[in-house]
Amino acid sequence: MPVFTLVSYIFIGQSKGGGLAVSKHSMFVLVGTLVSWVPYMLVIAALSPHLGANKAIGWGLAVFFVLALLYLLVVAHYHLFQ
């Protein structure tokens, strides 16, 4: 259970305009997960048989951080989820 998110959203949701803030943040996190975490897992799954677990995880982390950074840059540039 995502306790930190649950508690945070309860407190945010109780403030004025909190429902909208919770909605936008949850979409931000969901899209970010699809953009960066899913490719990370796919890279590990694809490379582990060929490179071994440690190298595949290294490549997966590299892919994750590049995609996460690009995602944040796009979000900031286009003022998404605000």
N, C-alpha and C positions, 0 to 999 in steps of 0.2 A: 504494500500500500504506500503510495507517495505521500507520506505524512507531512513533509515540509510544504509541499504544494497545497495540500488540503488545508492546513492551518493558515497558510498565507492567503489563499483564496477566500477563506471564511472572513478574515479580517478585512481584506480589500473589498469584498462584496458588501460589507456592512457600511462602508463609507458612501458618501453621495457620489453617484456615477460609478460606483464600484462594479456593478453588473457589467457595464461596458468594458471597464478595465480588465476584468477577469476574462471576458470573452476575447478581447484582443490579445491579451497575453497568452492565453491557451492556444490560440491560432498561431501566434508567433512561435511558440515552443513546438507545436505539432509540425508545422511546415519546416522548421529548422531541423527537427528530428528526421523527417523524410529526406531532406536535402543532404544532411551530413552523416547521420548515424547509419542509415540503410546502406549507402555506398561503402562505408567503413566495414560493415559486416560482410557485404558481398566481396570486397577485396580480400578480406581474411579467408573467406570460404574458398575463393578461387585460387589464392596463392599458397595456402598452407600445404597442399599436397606436393607442390613443386619446390617451395623455398623453406619449408618448415614453419612451425608456429611462430617463433620469435621474429623472424624476418617478415612474415606475413602481417603480424601485428604492427610492426614498425611501418610497413607500407600503408596499412589500414589507418594508423594514426596520422600519417602524413596526408593522406587523402581527406580524412576527417577535418583536420585543421585548415587545410586549403579551402575546402568547400564551406566550412563554417565561417571562415573569414570572408569569403566571397558573398555568402548569404547576408552577413551583417553589413557589408558594404552596399549591397543592393537595397536592403531594408532602409539603411540610412539615406541613401541617395534618393530613393523614391518616396520616402516618408511613409513607409508601410506600417501598419499596425499601430497607428497613432490616433 
